[in-house]
Amino acid sequence: MSLRPLILANTNGDAGWRLEHYLARGGYSALKKVIAGKVSPEDLIAEMKASVLRGRGGAGFPTGLKWSFMPKGEGEKYLCCNSDEGEPGTFKDRDILRYNPHAVIEGMTIAAWATGATRGYNYIHGEIFELYERFEEALQEARNAGLLGARILGSDFSFELFAHHGYGAYVCGEETALLESIEGKKGQPRFKPPFPANCGLYGKPTTINNTETFASVPFIINMGGQAYLDLGKPNNGGTKLFSISGHVNRPGVYELEMGTPFAELLELAGGVRGGRKLKAVIPGGSSAPVLPAEIIMDCTMDYDSLSAAGSMLGSGAVIVMDETVCMVKALERLSYFYHEESCGQCTPCREGSGWLYRIVHRIENGQGREEDLELLESVAGNIMGRTVCALGDAAAMPVRGFLKHFQSEFAWHIEHKGCLVPLDVQRAGSQIYVSPSC
């Protein structure tokens, strides 16, 4: 097995999140190493580039490269942590905040040293308010110990960090919508350029990374960028937290080396529940295109392998579906989510996401038309790449993925006016399993 905990290693469940436990695990040693050794920002960024740590929030952009975009010199600069974990199937960042919040604080403080930021915010999903409160407690512990605030560890380096909670809007997981929300405005994405590194929070240079990304930083500094990269595979370094849910015996969060075969992750999660056959997997959160069992079983869990297979690693949220799942009903539920969560700023997303949901809804409810499959493809294609942020793409990609691999199941619904047959009835020559939940 490639189970390799770093971020969640020895956290001792809900009892080990406080500062004393983090220090006992070697916590803040990376920060002390940076400050005592007066490691230059250039050297820190070079170490991050060597690790090939790619953003763990979904986009997979190289972290070291992103940090290097921050302008040099004096002046107010900001650092933001994106803990607005709102995509269906994704629940790994909240475990970091629950079990190891000080790793995030230490990682952000090191990032502030590297980028010249003087102030930071952790934007926490509004529906996990108890973890917002826990993070506030962890911040106070760090301040009291001289690990945060003015003159950290007796040095000339100062960095203040605050928690900020949202109100459950999925679109605020987009980095510029997050900035708008922190500023007290309606959470809607900004046009880019300018990019946050040039004009971010309050118009100042800003770097934004995901919770897991920041929590990985102390381990990279302590073990070295190359050693961290060696845990994974080329261009896919280190470990990754996977939140696996759906039809598995042991759903939960698993920290694995990047490049671990999907089959190993499925085995760690106890296999498919009830001894049923695996039908499909969404490997990177609900916006990632679905993959049928015969494809995903040959994949490794990393950015490049899943991209080559026609999907993406995304946030590492793995949704497992067994043979009883009605794929039309599954897509109907996903399409409803994206329709409801569209902020309404862009016409293609505002109108198109509604079209997608209504078309899939009528197919599922026995009112589908033969031209609906072509219409779904057309609407999805007219959304992709035509919106201010990626929420439009997130609505369109599941539709394209489901139609690509399970079009015959949609055609079955249209021909037979919905799911009107028992589970054990299959269309001749096909592998369509009709869910009794239809």
C-alpha positions as a Markdown table, in Angstrom:
| # | Residue | x | y | z |
|---|---|---|---|---|
| 1 | Met | 0.0 | 0.0 | 0.0 |
| 2 | Ser | 1.1 | 3.6 | -0.6 |
| 3 | Leu | -0.6 | 5.0 | 2.5 |
| 4 | Arg | 1.8 | 7.7 | 3.6 |
| 5 | Pro | 0.5 | 10.2 | 6.1 |
| 6 | Leu | 2.3 | 13.4 | 6.5 |
| 7 | Ile | -0.3 | 16.1 | 7.2 |
| 8 | Leu | -2.5 | 13.7 | 9.2 |
| 9 | Ala | 0.3 | 11.6 | 10.7 |
| 10 | Asn | 0.1 | 11.0 | 14.5 |
| 11 | Thr | -2.7 | 13.6 | 14.9 |
| 12 | Asn | -4.4 | 11.3 | 17.4 |
| 13 | Gly | -7.9 | 12.0 | 16.2 |
| 14 | Asp | -9.9 | 14.8 | 17.8 |
| 15 | Ala | -7.5 | 15.0 | 20.8 |
| 16 | Gly | -4.3 | 16.0 | 19.1 |
| 17 | Trp | -5.1 | 19.4 | 17.4 |
| 18 | Arg | -3.8 | 21.7 | 20.1 |
| 19 | Leu | -0.4 | 23.5 | 20.0 |
| 20 | Glu | 1.3 | 21.2 | 22.6 |
| 21 | His | 0.5 | 18.1 | 20.5 |
| 22 | Tyr | 1.7 | 19.8 | 17.3 |
| 23 | Leu | 5.0 | 20.8 | 18.9 |
| 24 | Ala | 5.4 | 17.3 | 20.2 |
| 25 | Arg | 5.1 | 16.1 | 16.6 |
| 26 | Gly | 7.9 | 18.5 | 15.5 |
| 27 | Gly | 5.5 | 21.3 | 14.7 |
| 28 | Tyr | 6.9 | 24.8 | 13.9 |
| 29 | Ser | 10.4 | 23.4 | 13.4 |
| 30 | Ala | 10.2 | 24.4 | 9.8 |
| 31 | Leu | 9.3 | 28.0 | 10.7 |
| 32 | Lys | 12.1 | 28.1 | 13.2 |
| 33 | Lys | 14.5 | 26.7 | 10.6 |
| 34 | Val | 13.5 | 29.4 | 8.1 |
| 35 | Ile | 13.7 | 32.3 | 10.6 |
| 36 | Ala | 16.9 | 31.2 | 12.5 |
| 37 | Gly | 18.7 | 30.4 | 9.3 |
| 38 | Lys | 17.3 | 33.6 | 7.7 |
| 39 | Val | 16.5 | 31.6 | 4.6 |
| 40 | Ser | 16.0 | 34.0 | 1.7 |
| 41 | Pro | 12.6 | 34.2 | 0.0 |
| 42 | Glu | 14.3 | 33.2 | -3.3 |
| 43 | Asp | 15.7 | 30.0 | -1.7 |
| 44 | Leu | 12.3 | 29.2 | -0.1 |
| 45 | Ile | 10.5 | 29.6 | -3.4 |
| 46 | Ala | 13.2 | 27.5 | -5.2 |
| 47 | Glu | 12.6 | 24.7 | -2.6 |
| 48 | Met | 8.9 | 24.9 | -3.3 |
| 49 | Lys | 9.5 | 24.7 | -7.1 |
| 50 | Ala | 11.8 | 21.7 | -6.5 |
| 51 | Ser | 9.0 | 19.9 | -4.6 |
| 52 | Val | 6.6 | 20.3 | -7.6 |
| 53 | Leu | 3.8 | 20.8 | -5.1 |
| 54 | Arg | 0.8 | 21.5 | -7.2 |
| 55 | Gly | -2.2 | 23.3 | -5.8 |
| 56 | Arg | -4.3 | 20.8 | -3.9 |
| 57 | Gly | -7.6 | 22.7 | -4.3 |
| 58 | Gly | -8.3 | 21.4 | -7.8 |
| 59 | Ala | -6.4 | 23.5 | -10.4 |
| 60 | Gly | -3.0 | 21.8 | -9.7 |
| 61 | Phe | -1.1 | 25.0 | -10.5 |
| 62 | Pro | 2.6 | 24.8 | -9.3 |
| 63 | Thr | 2.8 | 26.4 | -5.8 |
| 64 | Gly | 6.4 | 27.7 | -6.1 |
| 65 | Leu | 5.7 | 29.3 | -9.4 |
| 66 | Lys | 2.6 | 31.1 | -8.0 |
| 67 | Trp | 4.6 | 32.4 | -5.1 |
| 68 | Ser | 7.2 | 33.8 | -7.5 |
| 69 | Phe | 4.6 | 36.0 | -9.1 |
| 70 | Met | 4.4 | 38.3 | -6.0 |
| 71 | Pro | 6.1 | 41.6 | -6.6 |
| 72 | Lys | 9.4 | 42.2 | -4.8 |
| 73 | Gly | 9.9 | 45.2 | -2.4 |
| 74 | Glu | 8.1 | 46.8 | 0.4 |
| 75 | Gly | 4.4 | 47.5 | 0.6 |
| 76 | Glu | 1.3 | 45.8 | 1.9 |
| 77 | Lys | 0.8 | 42.3 | 0.6 |
| 78 | Tyr | -1.7 | 39.6 | 1.5 |
| 79 | Leu | -2.0 | 35.9 | 1.8 |
| 80 | Cys | -5.3 | 34.0 | 1.6 |
| 81 | Cys | -6.1 | 30.4 | 2.4 |
| 82 | Asn | -9.0 | 28.9 | 0.5 |
| 83 | Ser | -10.8 | 26.6 | 3.0 |
| 84 | Asp | -14.2 | 27.2 | 1.3 |
| 85 | Glu | -14.7 | 23.5 | 0.6 |
| 86 | Gly | -18.1 | 23.3 | -1.0 |
| 87 | Glu | -17.9 | 20.9 | -3.9 |
| 88 | Pro | -20.0 | 17.7 | -3.4 |
| 89 | Gly | -17.8 | 14.8 | -2.4 |
| 90 | Thr | -15.0 | 17.0 | -1.0 |
| 91 | Phe | -14.3 | 16.8 | 2.7 |
| 92 | Lys | -10.6 | 16.6 | 3.2 |
| 93 | Asp | -9.7 | 20.2 | 4.1 |
| 94 | Arg | -12.1 | 20.2 | 7.0 |
| 95 | Asp | -10.2 | 17.2 | 8.4 |
| 96 | Ile | -7.0 | 19.2 | 8.3 |
| 97 | Leu | -8.7 | 22.1 | 10.2 |
| 98 | Arg | -10.2 | 19.6 | 12.6 |
| 99 | Tyr | -7.1 | 17.5 | 13.4 |
| 100 | Asn | -4.0 | 19.7 | 12.4 |
| 101 | Pro | -4.9 | 23.4 | 12.2 |
| 102 | His | -1.4 | 24.5 | 13.2 |
| 103 | Ala | 0.1 | 22.9 | 10.1 |
| 104 | Val | -2.0 | 25.4 | 8.1 |
| 105 | Ile | -0.9 | 28.3 | 10.3 |
| 106 | Glu | 2.8 | 27.3 | 10.1 |
| 107 | Gly | 2.6 | 26.8 | 6.3 |
| 108 | Met | 0.9 | 30.2 | 5.8 |
| 109 | Thr | 3.5 | 31.9 | 8.0 |
| 110 | Ile | 6.4 | 30.4 | 6.0 |
| 111 | Ala | 4.6 | 31.4 | 2.8 |
| 112 | Ala | 4.3 | 35.0 | 4.2 |
| 113 | Trp | 8.1 | 35.0 | 4.7 |
| 114 | Ala | 8.6 | 33.8 | 1.1 |
| 115 | Thr | 6.2 | 36.3 | -0.5 |
| 116 | Gly | 6.6 | 39.3 | 1.8 |
| 117 | Ala | 3.0 | 39.2 | 3.0 |
| 118 | Thr | 2.2 | 41.0 | 6.2 |
| 119 | Arg | -1.4 | 39.9 | 6.7 |
| 120 | Gly | -3.4 | 36.8 | 6.0 |
| 121 | Tyr | -6.9 | 35.4 | 6.0 |
| 122 | Asn | -8.2 | 31.8 | 6.1 |
| 123 | Tyr | -11.6 | 31.8 | 4.4 |
| 124 | Ile | -13.5 | 28.9 | 6.0 |
| 125 | His | -16.6 | 27.3 | 4.6 |
| 126 | Gly | -19.6 | 28.7 | 6.5 |
| 127 | Glu | -21.3 | 25.4 | 7.1 |
| 128 | Ile | -18.4 | 24.1 | 9.2 |
| 129 | Phe | -18.6 | 26.8 | 11.8 |
| 130 | Glu | -17.3 | 24.7 | 14.6 |
| 131 | Leu | -14.0 | 24.3 | 12.7 |
| 132 | Tyr | -13.9 | 28.1 | 12.2 |
| 133 | Glu | -14.0 | 28.4 | 16.0 |
| 134 | Arg | -11.3 | 25.7 | 16.4 |
| 135 | Phe | -9.1 | 27.6 | 14.0 |
| 136 | Glu | -9.6 | 30.8 | 16.0 |
| 137 | Glu | -8.4 | 28.9 | 19.1 |
| 138 | Ala | -5.4 | 27.6 | 17.3 |
| 139 | Leu | -4.5 | 31.1 | 16.1 |
| 140 | Gln | -4.7 | 32.4 | 19.7 |
| 141 | Glu | -2.4 | 29.6 | 20.8 |
| 142 | Ala | 0.1 | 30.5 | 18.2 |
| 143 | Arg | 0.0 | 34.2 | 19.1 |
| 144 | Asn | 0.4 | 33.4 | 22.8 |
| 145 | Ala | 3.5 | 31.3 | 22.0 |
| 146 | Gly | 5.1 | 34.0 | 19.9 |
| 147 | Leu | 4.7 | 32.0 | 16.7 |
| 148 | Leu | 2.3 | 34.5 | 15.1 |
| 149 | Gly | 1.9 | 38.3 | 15.1 |
| 150 | Ala | 4.6 | 40.9 | 15.8 |
| 151 | Arg | 8.3 | 39.9 | 15.9 |
| 152 | Ile | 7.7 | 36.2 | 15.5 |
| 153 | Leu | 10.2 | 34.1 | 17.5 |
| 154 | Gly | 12.0 | 37.3 | 18.5 |
| 155 | Ser | 12.9 | 38.2 | 14.9 |
| 156 | Asp | 12.1 | 41.3 | 12.9 |
| 157 | Phe | 9.5 | 39.3 | 10.9 |
| 158 | Ser | 5.8 | 40.0 | 11.6 |
| 159 | Phe | 2.8 | 38.3 | 10.2 |
| 160 | Glu | -0.8 | 38.5 | 11.4 |
| 161 | Leu | -3.4 | 35.9 | 10.4 |
| 162 | Phe | -7.2 | 35.9 | 10.8 |
| 163 | Ala | -10.0 | 33.5 | 10.2 |
| 164 | His | -12.9 | 34.6 | 8.0 |
| 165 | His | -16.0 | 32.4 | 7.5 |
| 166 | Gly | -18.2 | 32.4 | 4.5 |
| 167 | Tyr | -21.9 | 31.5 | 4.2 |
| 168 | Gly | -21.9 | 28.4 | 2.1 |
| 169 | Ala | -21.8 | 29.8 | -1.4 |
| 170 | Tyr | -20.0 | 27.4 | -3.7 |
| 171 | Val | -18.8 | 30.1 | -6.0 |
| 172 | Cys | -16.7 | 31.7 | -3.2 |
| 173 | Gly | -14.3 | 28.8 | -3.6 |
| 174 | Glu | -13.2 | 30.6 | -6.8 |
| 175 | Glu | -10.2 | 32.7 | -5.7 |
| 176 | Thr | -11.4 | 36.1 | -6.8 |
| 177 | Ala | -15.0 | 35.6 | -5.5 |
| 178 | Leu | -13.3 | 34.7 | -2.2 |
| 179 | Leu | -11.5 | 38.0 | -2.2 |
| 180 | Glu | -14.7 | 39.9 | -2.9 |
| 181 | Ser | -16.4 | 38.1 | 0.0 |
| 182 | Ile | -13.6 | 39.0 | 2.4 |
| 183 | Glu | -13.9 | 42.6 | 1.3 |
| 184 | Gly | -17.6 | 42.5 | 2.3 |
| 185 | Lys | -19.0 | 42.4 | -1.2 |
| 186 | Lys | -21.2 | 40.0 | -3.0 |
| 187 | Gly | -19.2 | 36.8 | -3.7 |
| 188 | Gln | -18.9 | 37.0 | -7.5 |
| 189 | Pro | -15.7 | 36.3 | -9.5 |
| 190 | Arg | -13.6 | 39.1 | -10.9 |
| 191 | Phe | -12.5 | 39.5 | -14.5 |
| 192 | Lys | -8.9 | 38.5 | -15.0 |
| 193 | Pro | -6.4 | 40.1 | -15.7 |
| 194 | Pro | -5.5 | 41.7 | -13.4 |
| 195 | Phe | -4.5 | 38.6 | -11.5 |
| 196 | Pro | -4.5 | 38.6 | -7.6 |
| 197 | Ala | -0.6 | 38.7 | -7.5 |
| 198 | Asn | -0.9 | 42.2 | -9.0 |
| 199 | Cys | -4.2 | 43.4 | -7.7 |
| 200 | Gly | -5.8 | 41.1 | -5.1 |
| 201 | Leu | -7.3 | 41.8 | -1.7 |
| 202 | Tyr | -8.1 | 45.5 | -1.2 |
| 203 | Gly | -6.2 | 46.1 | -4.5 |
| 204 | Lys | -2.9 | 44.8 | -3.1 |
| 205 | Pro | -0.7 | 41.9 | -4.3 |
| 206 | Thr | -2.2 | 38.7 | -3.0 |
| 207 | Thr | -1.3 | 35.0 | -3.1 |
| 208 | Ile | -4.1 | 32.4 | -2.6 |
| 209 | Asn | -3.6 | 28.7 | -1.9 |
| 210 | Asn | -5.7 | 25.8 | -0.7 |
| 211 | Thr | -5.7 | 24.5 | 2.9 |
| 212 | Glu | -3.9 | 21.2 | 2.0 |
| 213 | Thr | -1.4 | 23.2 | 0.0 |
| 214 | Phe | -0.4 | 25.4 | 2.9 |
| 215 | Ala | -0.4 | 22.4 | 5.3 |
| 216 | Ser | 2.1 | 20.6 | 3.1 |
| 217 | Val | 4.7 | 23.5 | 3.2 |
| 218 | Pro | 6.3 | 22.7 | 6.6 |
| 219 | Phe | 7.0 | 19.1 | 5.5 |
| 220 | Ile | 8.6 | 20.3 | 2.3 |
| 221 | Ile | 10.9 | 22.7 | 4.2 |
| 222 | Asn | 11.9 | 20.0 | 6.7 |
| 223 | Met | 12.5 | 17.1 | 4.3 |
| 224 | Gly | 13.6 | 19.1 | 1.3 |
| 225 | Gly | 11.8 | 19.7 | -2.0 |
| 226 | Gln | 13.5 | 16.8 | -3.9 |
| 227 | Ala | 12.6 | 14.3 | -1.1 |
| 228 | Tyr | 9.0 | 15.4 | -1.1 |
| 229 | Leu | 8.9 | 15.0 | -4.9 |
| 230 | Asp | 10.3 | 11.5 | -4.6 |
| 231 | Leu | 7.3 | 10.5 | -2.6 |
| 232 | Gly | 5.2 | 10.8 | -5.7 |
| 233 | Lys | 6.1 | 10.7 | -9.4 |
| 234 | Pro | 7.5 | 13.2 | -11.9 |
| 235 | Asn | 5.4 | 16.3 | -12.0 |
| 236 | Asn | 3.2 | 14.9 | -9.3 |
| 237 | Gly | 5.2 | 15.1 | -6.1 |
| 238 | Gly | 4.4 | 14.4 | -2.5 |
| 239 | Thr | 1.3 | 13.1 | -0.8 |
| 240 | Lys | -2.4 | 13.8 | -1.5 |
| 241 | Leu | -5.4 | 13.6 | 0.7 |
| 242 | Phe | -8.3 | 11.8 | -0.9 |
| 243 | Ser | -11.9 | 12.0 | 0.4 |
| 244 | Ile | -13.6 | 8.8 | -0.8 |
| 245 | Ser | -17.3 | 8.4 | -0.5 |
| 246 | Gly | -20.2 | 6.6 | -2.0 |
| 247 | His | -20.6 | 2.9 | -2.3 |
| 248 | Val | -17.5 | 1.8 | -0.3 |
| 249 | Asn | -17.3 | 0.0 | 3.0 |
| 250 | Arg | -15.0 | 2.5 | 4.7 |
| 251 | Pro | -15.6 | 6.1 | 3.4 |
| 252 | Gly | -13.2 | 8.7 | 4.8 |
| 253 | Val | -10.0 | 10.6 | 4.2 |
| 254 | Tyr | -6.9 | 8.8 | 3.1 |
| 255 | Glu | -3.4 | 10.4 | 2.6 |
| 256 | Leu | -1.5 | 8.6 | -0.1 |
| 257 | Glu | 1.6 | 9.1 | -2.2 |
| 258 | Met | 0.7 | 10.7 | -5.5 |
| 259 | Gly | 0.5 | 8.2 | -8.3 |
| 260 | Thr | -1.0 | 5.4 | -6.1 |
| 261 | Pro | -3.2 | 3.1 | -8.2 |
| 262 | Phe | -6.9 | 3.7 | -7.8 |
| 263 | Ala | -7.3 | 0.0 | -7.1 |
| 264 | Glu | -5.2 | 0.4 | -3.9 |
| 265 | Leu | -7.3 | 3.4 | -2.8 |
| 266 | Leu | -10.5 | 1.4 | -3.3 |
| 267 | Glu | -9.0 | -1.5 | -1.3 |
| 268 | Leu | -8.1 | 0.8 | 1.5 |
| 269 | Ala | -11.7 | 2.0 | 1.6 |
| 270 | Gly | -12.8 | -1.6 | 2.0 |
| 271 | Gly | -13.9 | -2.2 | -1.6 |
| 272 | Val | -17.3 | -1.7 | -3.1 |
| 273 | Arg | -20.1 | -2.0 | -0.5 |
| 274 | Gly | -22.2 | -5.1 | -0.4 |
| 275 | Gly | -19.9 | -7.0 | -2.7 |
| 276 | Arg | -21.5 | -5.4 | -5.7 |
| 277 | Lys | -19.6 | -4.5 | -9.0 |
| 278 | Leu | -18.0 | -1.1 | -9.5 |
| 279 | Lys | -19.8 | 0.8 | -12.2 |
| 280 | Ala | -18.3 | 4.3 | -12.3 |
| 281 | Val | -16.1 | 6.7 | -10.3 |
| 282 | Ile | -15.9 | 10.5 | -10.2 |
| 283 | Pro | -12.3 | 10.9 | -9.3 |
| 284 | Gly | -11.8 | 14.6 | -8.4 |
| 285 | Gly | -15.0 | 16.1 | -7.0 |
| 286 | Ser | -18.4 | 16.4 | -8.7 |
| 287 | Ser | -17.1 | 18.7 | -11.4 |
| 288 | Ala | -14.7 | 16.1 | -12.7 |
| 289 | Pro | -15.9 | 13.9 | -15.6 |
| 290 | Val | -17.0 | 10.5 | -14.6 |
| 291 | Leu | -15.0 | 7.4 | -15.6 |
| 292 | Pro | -16.4 | 3.9 | -16.0 |
| 293 | Ala | -14.9 | 1.1 | -14.0 |
| 294 | Glu | -12.9 | -0.4 | -16.8 |
| 295 | Ile | -11.0 | 2.9 | -17.2 |
| 296 | Ile | -10.5 | 4.0 | -13.6 |
| 297 | Met | -9.2 | 0.6 | -12.5 |
| 298 | Asp | -6.2 | 1.2 | -14.8 |
| 299 | Cys | -5.5 | 4.7 | -13.5 |
| 300 | Thr | -3.1 | 6.1 | -10.9 |
| 301 | Met | -4.3 | 8.9 | -8.7 |
| 302 | Asp | -2.4 | 11.9 | -10.0 |
| 303 | Tyr | -2.9 | 14.8 | -12.3 |
| 304 | Asp | -1.4 | 13.4 | -15.4 |
| 305 | Ser | -2.8 | 9.9 | -15.3 |
| 306 | Leu | -6.4 | 11.1 | -14.7 |
| 307 | Ser | -6.1 | 13.8 | -17.3 |
| 308 | Ala | -4.9 | 11.2 | -19.9 |
| 309 | Ala | -8.0 | 9.1 | -19.0 |
| 310 | Gly | -10.3 | 12.0 | -19.8 |
| 311 | Ser | -11.0 | 13.3 | -16.3 |
| 312 | Met | -9.0 | 15.2 | -13.6 |
| 313 | Leu | -7.7 | 14.8 | -10.1 |
| 314 | Gly | -9.4 | 18.0 | -9.0 |
| 315 | Ser | -9.7 | 18.2 | -5.2 |
| 316 | Gly | -9.1 | 14.5 | -4.7 |
| 317 | Ala | -12.8 | 13.8 | -3.9 |
| 318 | Val | -13.5 | 10.3 | -5.1 |
| 319 | Ile | -17.2 | 9.4 | -5.5 |
| 320 | Val | -17.7 | 5.6 | -6.0 |
| 321 | Met | -20.8 | 4.3 | -7.7 |
| 322 | Asp | -21.8 | 0.7 | -7.8 |
| 323 | Glu | -23.9 | -1.3 | -10.4 |
| 324 | Thr | -27.2 | -0.2 | -8.9 |
| 325 | Val | -26.7 | 3.5 | -9.7 |
| 326 | Cys | -28.9 | 5.1 | -12.3 |
| 327 | Met | -26.5 | 7.5 | -14.1 |
| 328 | Val | -29.3 | 9.7 | -15.3 |
| 329 | Lys | -30.5 | 10.3 | -11.8 |
| 330 | Ala | -27.0 | 10.9 | -10.6 |
| 331 | Leu | -26.4 | 13.5 | -13.2 |
| 332 | Glu | -29.8 | 15.1 | -12.5 |
| 333 | Arg | -28.7 | 15.7 | -8.9 |
| 334 | Leu | -25.3 | 17.1 | -9.9 |
| 335 | Ser | -26.9 | 19.4 | -12.5 |
| 336 | Tyr | -29.3 | 20.7 | -9.9 |
| 337 | Phe | -26.4 | 21.6 | -7.6 |
| 338 | Tyr | -24.6 | 23.7 | -10.3 |
| 339 | His | -27.8 | 25.3 | -11.4 |
| 340 | Glu | -28.6 | 26.4 | -7.8 |
| 341 | Glu | -25.0 | 27.5 | -7.1 |
| 342 | Ser | -24.5 | 29.7 | -10.2 |
| 343 | Cys | -24.0 | 33.3 | -9.1 |
| 344 | Gly | -25.8 | 34.5 | -12.1 |
| 345 | Gln | -23.1 | 36.9 | -13.3 |
| 346 | Cys | -22.5 | 35.2 | -16.7 |
| 347 | Thr | -25.3 | 34.5 | -19.1 |
| 348 | Pro | -23.9 | 31.1 | -20.4 |
| 349 | Cys | -23.7 | 29.8 | -16.8 |
| 350 | Arg | -26.8 | 31.4 | -15.4 |
| 351 | Glu | -29.0 | 30.3 | -18.3 |
| 352 | Gly | -27.1 | 27.2 | -19.5 |
| 353 | Ser | -26.9 | 25.5 | -16.1 |
| 354 | Gly | -30.6 | 25.8 | -15.8 |
| 355 | Trp | -31.1 | 24.3 | -19.3 |
| 356 | Leu | -28.8 | 21.4 | -18.4 |
| 357 | Tyr | -30.7 | 20.6 | -15.2 |
| 358 | Arg | -34.2 | 20.8 | -16.9 |
| 359 | Ile | -33.2 | 18.6 | -19.8 |
| 360 | Val | -31.7 | 15.9 | -17.6 |
| 361 | His | -34.7 | 16.2 | -15.2 |
| 362 | Arg | -37.2 | 15.6 | -18.0 |
| 363 | Ile | -35.2 | 12.6 | -19.3 |
| 364 | Glu | -35.1 | 11.1 | -15.8 |
| 365 | Asn | -38.9 | 11.7 | -15.4 |
| 366 | Gly | -40.0 | 10.0 | -18.6 |
| 367 | Gln | -40.4 | 13.1 | -20.7 |
| 368 | Gly | -37.2 | 12.9 | -22.6 |
| 369 | Arg | -37.0 | 13.5 | -26.4 |
| 370 | Glu | -34.7 | 12.0 | -29.0 |
| 371 | Glu | -33.1 | 15.3 | -29.7 |
| 372 | Asp | -32.3 | 15.9 | -26.0 |
| 373 | Leu | -28.9 | 14.1 | -26.1 |
| 374 | Glu | -27.7 | 16.3 | -28.9 |
| 375 | Leu | -29.2 | 19.4 | -27.1 |
| 376 | Leu | -27.3 | 18.5 | -23.9 |
| 377 | Glu | -24.0 | 18.4 | -25.8 |
| 378 | Ser | -24.8 | 21.6 | -27.5 |
| 379 | Val | -25.7 | 23.5 | -24.3 |
| 380 | Ala | -22.6 | 22.1 | -22.5 |
| 381 | Gly | -20.4 | 23.1 | -25.4 |
| 382 | Asn | -21.8 | 26.7 | -25.3 |
| 383 | Ile | -21.0 | 27.0 | -21.6 |
| 384 | Met | -17.4 | 25.7 | -21.7 |
| 385 | Gly | -14.8 | 28.4 | -21.7 |
| 386 | Arg | -17.3 | 31.2 | -22.0 |
| 387 | Thr | -17.7 | 32.3 | -18.4 |
| 388 | Val | -15.8 | 34.6 | -16.0 |
| 389 | Cys | -14.9 | 31.7 | -13.7 |
| 390 | Ala | -14.8 | 27.9 | -13.9 |
| 391 | Leu | -18.2 | 27.2 | -12.4 |
| 392 | Gly | -19.7 | 27.1 | -15.9 |
| 393 | Asp | -17.2 | 24.5 | -16.9 |
| 394 | Ala | -17.9 | 22.6 | -13.6 |
| 395 | Ala | -21.6 | 22.4 | -14.7 |
| 396 | Ala | -20.8 | 21.3 | -18.2 |
| 397 | Met | -18.0 | 18.7 | -17.7 |
| 398 | Pro | -20.1 | 16.2 | -15.7 |
| 399 | Val | -22.8 | 16.3 | -18.5 |
| 400 | Arg | -20.2 | 15.6 | -21.2 |
| 401 | Gly | -18.6 | 12.8 | -19.1 |
| 402 | Phe | -21.9 | 11.1 | -18.3 |
| 403 | Leu | -23.0 | 11.2 | -22.0 |
| 404 | Lys | -19.6 | 10.1 | -23.2 |
| 405 | His | -19.5 | 6.9 | -21.2 |
| 406 | Phe | -23.2 | 6.2 | -20.4 |
| 407 | Gln | -25.2 | 7.6 | -23.4 |
| 408 | Ser | -26.9 | 4.3 | -23.9 |
| 409 | Glu | -28.4 | 4.6 | -20.4 |
| 410 | Phe | -29.8 | 8.0 | -21.3 |
| 411 | Ala | -31.2 | 6.6 | -24.5 |
| 412 | Trp | -32.9 | 3.8 | -22.5 |
| 413 | His | -34.7 | 6.4 | -20.4 |
| 414 | Ile | -35.9 | 8.3 | -23.5 |
| 415 | Glu | -37.0 | 5.1 | -25.3 |
| 416 | His | -38.7 | 3.6 | -22.3 |
| 417 | Lys | -40.0 | 6.9 | -20.8 |
| 418 | Gly | -37.9 | 6.7 | -17.6 |
| 419 | Cys | -36.9 | 3.8 | -15.3 |
| 420 | Leu | -39.9 | 1.6 | -15.4 |
| 421 | Val | -38.2 | -1.8 | -15.1 |
| 422 | Pro | -36.9 | -3.8 | -12.1 |
| 423 | Leu | -33.2 | -3.9 | -11.3 |
| 424 | Asp | -32.6 | -7.3 | -12.8 |
| 425 | Val | -33.9 | -6.4 | -16.2 |
| 426 | Gln | -31.2 | -5.4 | -18.7 |
| 427 | Arg | -31.5 | -4.3 | -22.2 |
| 428 | Ala | -30.3 | -7.0 | -24.6 |
| 429 | Gly | -26.5 | -6.7 | -25.2 |
| 430 | Ser | -26.0 | -3.8 | -22.8 |
| 431 | Gln | -24.7 | -3.4 | -19.3 |
| 432 | Ile | -27.4 | -1.0 | -18.1 |
| 433 | Tyr | -28.4 | -1.5 | -14.5 |
| 434 | Val | -31.6 | 0.4 | -13.6 |
| 435 | Ser | -31.8 | 1.7 | -10.1 |
| 436 | Pro | -34.9 | 1.0 | -8.1 |
| 437 | Ser | -34.5 | 4.6 | -6.8 |
| 438 | Cys | -35.7 | 5.8 | -10.1 |
